[in-house]
């Protein structure tokens, strides 16, 4: 089996009020990104403080944290998240600036989903519609091709994977694709509360089997992520390591009653890989495995 790629999602929507170990400032992101790579992460994903910051302003803010990382580790594989805005350009246009500053991966979200939690009656309550239309997806594919960005493909729902596979079969999926299978856990990742209202498939072996059935024959690298849970405690990390997949971990995704830190979460995955006899991929090895275009 290939070396295990560990992606560390360091912050996301998780505020310091929920977990003081979450990095927020550019200085914190630089320090934790470098430490995460030393601990075994081949890919580092982060957010900036404001998702309404777009275009060059967003790219500049990301690079305040990423620039020092790339100076010390030119092999680093970094990527940021989407922005909010009225159109696809506002939401994803900052990836142009990031690509030209040395970032090699960008978000590629092939679908739409309700993100929310339950109300006082236990029924689905407040939510955000995260929408990416087929036209938006085509625009994203062009952007990644033009800027030679590898697509970090989030799979919130099975339909998202089917759309991805349609691009793959047509030879239109941008180079360097990395499929991340997102399973909806026991805790809502938007507010950190335990909730049965979530997205996608549960973090179980049967759910993983369903995704792997869809992926059969596609020869696309894939990873598991437990959003609003612990990817190790659910058993998904062990299953992925045993089956040739990869693992995403970090405080963006983590849900539970504890307040861990990113390095502890990475170490748990490294321990599983060591027990299974599977080596940990360096950033250079991950770039080769994923066939990153830059």
Secondary structure, 3 states (H helix, E strand, C coil): CCCECEEEECCCCCCCCCCCCCCCCHHHHHHHHHHHHHHCCCEEECCCCCCCCCHHHHHHHHHHHHHHHHHHCCCCEEECCCCCCCCHHHHHCHHHHHHHCCCCEEEEECCCEEEEEECCCCCEEEEEEECCCHHHHHHHHHHHHHHCCEEEEEECCHHHHHHHHHHHHCCCCCCCCEEEEEEECCECCCCCCECCCCCCCCCCHHHHHHHHHHHCCCCCCEEEEEECECCCCCCHHHHHHHHCCEEEECCCCECCCCCCCHHHHHHHHHHHHHHHCCCECCHHHHHHHHCCCC
